[in-house]
Amino acid sequence: MDLYEAMLNRRSHRFYKPDMPPREALERVVNAGLWAPSGTNAQAWEITVLAGKARDEFVALCSKSFPYLEPLLEKAGVPEKGRQMVKGFFKDLGGAPVVMAVTIYKAPDPEMQMANIQSGAALMQNLLLAAHAEGLGTCWMTGVLYVEQELLEFLGKPHQQLLAITPIGYSAKEPPVPPRKDREVKWLGF
């Protein structure tokens, strides 16, 4: 798969088939994530892959974050139907059979912590692109950070920081192409 094609065609999926992806495909996705660049090559991250009962218990904890999100969605003008769709998604993460959680180590100073966050974000992007190359859908999720400490306790990583999670599986519904917002790009010295 062409890299540019992957970047332009990857979407956030919210409806999944119950079929379990092959472990070999998931291992390739994880390995691609681990090859992300990191500040000072610290590689200050961990990935937890959850399926079965562990996935179900984790998702139940994730769903506790929706009450924090609902007022924000309402304030942002998301209609009732849209809020209900988000609520349903958070209840079961679209039925995805696998969830990946990315955690990062806490650094002693804010500058290094920012490097860890950015490095973890690079890992997350690698995961999403690799999953797309494997024919799998994903959805980068940070809304669960409202219940971060509960999720970290469940993962056995109470002293780390949760960067994000993603459900992963075969998509049951192809998402539409979201519009891109106009953003300024400055070219200096050209």
C-alpha positions, 0 to 999 in steps of 0.5 A, spaced: 500 500 500 502 506 498 504 511 504 500 517 501 494 513 499 494 510 506 494 517 509 489 520 505 484 514 505 485 512 512 478 513 516 475 513 523 471 507 524 465 506 529 462 500 527 465 493 527 464 486 525 465 481 531 470 477 527 477 477 530 483 479 526 488 474 526 493 475 531 499 475 526 496 481 523 495 485 530 502 483 531 504 487 525 500 493 527 503 493 534 510 492 531 509 498 526 507 502 532 513 500 536 518 503 530 515 510 531 520 515 532 521 518 539 524 524 543 531 522 545 530 515 542 527 514 549 521 509 546 517 511 553 511 507 551 507 501 552 501 498 548 496 493 551 492 489 546 485 487 549 480 482 547 475 477 550 473 478 557 479 483 558 476 487 553 469 487 555 471 489 562 476 495 559 470 497 555 465 497 560 470 502 564 471 506 558 463 507 557 463 511 564 467 517 560 460 519 556 457 523 561 463 527 561 463 528 554 455 529 553 455 536 555 461 538 551 457 535 545 451 539 546 455 545 547 458 544 540 452 544 537 452 536 536 444 534 535 441 529 539 441 524 534 449 525 533 450 525 541 446 518 541 450 515 536 456 517 540 453 514 546 452 508 543 459 508 540 462 509 547 458 503 550 461 498 546 466 501 542 462 499 536 463 492 537 470 492 535 473 485 538 480 488 540 482 494 543 489 497 544 491 502 549 497 506 548 500 508 555 507 513 556 511 513 562 511 520 566 518 524 565 521 528 571 520 535 567 514 538 563 519 538 556 521 531 556 513 529 558 511 533 552 516 529 548 513 523 551 506 525 549 509 527 542 512 520 541 506 516 543 502 520 538 507 518 533 506 511 535 499 511 535 499 514 528 503 508 526 498 503 529 492 506 525 496 506 518 498 499 519 491 497 521 489 500 515 494 497 511 492 490 514 484 492 512 482 493 519 479 499 522 481 503 528 478 510 531 483 514 535 480 516 542 482 520 547 475 521 550 476 516 555 481 520 558 476 523 563 476 516 566 484 515 565 486 513 572 480 507 572 483 505 566 490 505 568 489 501 574 485 496 570 491 496 566 496 495 572 499 501 570 497 506 575 503 511 574 503 512 567 499 516 563 494 514 558 495 517 551 489 514 547 486 508 545 483 505 539 478 499 537 481 495 532 477 490 527 474 489 521 469 495 519 462 494 518 460 500 515 465 505 511 465 512 514 464 518 510 470 522 508 470 528 513 472 535 510 478 538 511 478 545 514 482 551 511 488 552 515 494 556 514 501 554 512 506 558 512 512 557 507 518 562 509 524 563 505 522 560 499 
